Amino acid sequence: MNYEQLLDSLTPEIYQNLKRAVELGKWPDGRVLSADQKETCMQAIIAYEHKHLPPEQHTGYIPPKNHDHCGGEGDVAEPEAEKPLTWKH
């Protein structure tokens, strides 16, 4: 079985079990995940989410913030006028 076939065989239940194992750091039977197992599980979780879930539900998703410092849509911000440097004593 190749990597693609393995990912295609992941069910929502398997995905949830992998995610829970990574969160707790152990398998359902109590055995601790090794560093390699944790890494492999994370790769599977991310691949599953990329294929089956909208971006807002991906692990580590950070929603974009609205910003208005660049002006409105299509507007170009005007550069600030240069101000002379003044030294105070």
C-alpha positions as CSV (number, residue, x, y, z in Angstrom):
1,M,0.0,0.0,0.0
2,N,1.5,3.4,-1.0
3,Y,1.1,6.7,0.9
4,E,-1.9,7.9,-1.2
5,Q,-3.8,4.6,-0.7
6,L,-3.1,4.8,3.0
7,L,-4.5,8.4,3.2
8,D,-7.5,7.4,1.1
9,S,-8.3,4.7,3.6
10,L,-8.5,7.1,6.5
11,T,-12.0,7.3,7.9
12,P,-13.4,10.1,10.0
13,E,-13.1,7.8,13.0
14,I,-9.5,6.9,12.3
15,Y,-8.8,10.7,11.9
16,Q,-10.3,11.5,15.2
17,N,-8.4,8.6,16.9
18,L,-5.1,9.9,15.5
19,K,-5.9,13.4,16.5
20,R,-6.8,12.3,20.0
21,A,-3.6,10.3,20.3
22,V,-1.4,13.3,19.3
23,E,-3.3,15.5,21.7
24,L,-2.8,13.1,24.6
25,G,0.5,11.8,23.6
26,K,-0.6,8.2,23.9
27,W,-2.7,5.5,22.2
28,P,-6.1,4.6,23.4
29,D,-4.6,1.6,25.2
30,G,-2.3,3.9,27.2
31,R,1.0,3.3,25.4
32,V,3.0,6.5,24.8
33,L,3.5,7.7,21.2
34,S,7.1,7.8,20.1
35,A,8.4,10.9,18.5
36,D,8.3,9.1,15.1
37,Q,4.7,8.0,15.7
38,K,3.7,11.5,16.7
39,E,5.2,12.9,13.5
40,T,3.6,10.3,11.3
41,C,0.2,10.9,13.0
42,M,0.5,14.7,12.5
43,Q,1.3,14.2,8.8
44,A,-1.7,12.0,8.4
45,I,-3.9,14.4,10.3
46,I,-2.8,17.4,8.2
47,A,-3.2,15.4,4.9
48,Y,-6.7,14.2,5.9
49,E,-7.7,17.8,6.8
50,H,-6.4,19.2,3.6
51,K,-8.3,16.6,1.6
52,H,-11.6,16.5,3.5
53,L,-12.1,19.7,5.6
54,P,-12.5,23.4,4.8
55,P,-9.4,25.5,5.7
56,E,-11.2,27.0,8.8
57,Q,-11.2,23.5,10.3
58,H,-7.5,22.7,9.6
59,T,-5.1,22.1,12.6
60,G,-3.3,25.4,13.3
61,Y,-5.7,27.5,11.2
62,I,-5.4,31.2,12.0
63,P,-8.1,33.3,10.5
64,P,-7.0,36.3,8.5
65,K,-7.4,39.7,10.2
66,N,-9.0,42.6,8.5
67,H,-6.7,45.5,8.1
68,D,-7.4,49.0,6.9
69,H,-3.9,50.4,7.1
70,C,-3.6,50.0,3.3
71,G,-6.8,51.8,2.4
72,G,-9.9,50.3,1.0
73,E,-10.2,47.6,-1.6
74,G,-8.2,48.7,-4.6
75,D,-7.1,51.9,-2.9
76,V,-3.4,52.7,-2.6
77,A,-2.3,54.3,0.6
78,E,-1.0,57.8,0.3
79,P,2.6,58.2,1.7
80,E,2.8,60.4,4.7
81,A,4.1,63.9,4.1
82,E,7.7,64.3,5.1
83,K,8.1,66.1,8.4
84,P,11.3,67.9,9.3
85,L,13.3,66.4,12.1
86,T,13.4,68.6,15.2
87,W,15.7,68.2,18.1
88,K,14.6,69.1,21.6
89,H,17.1,70.3,24.2
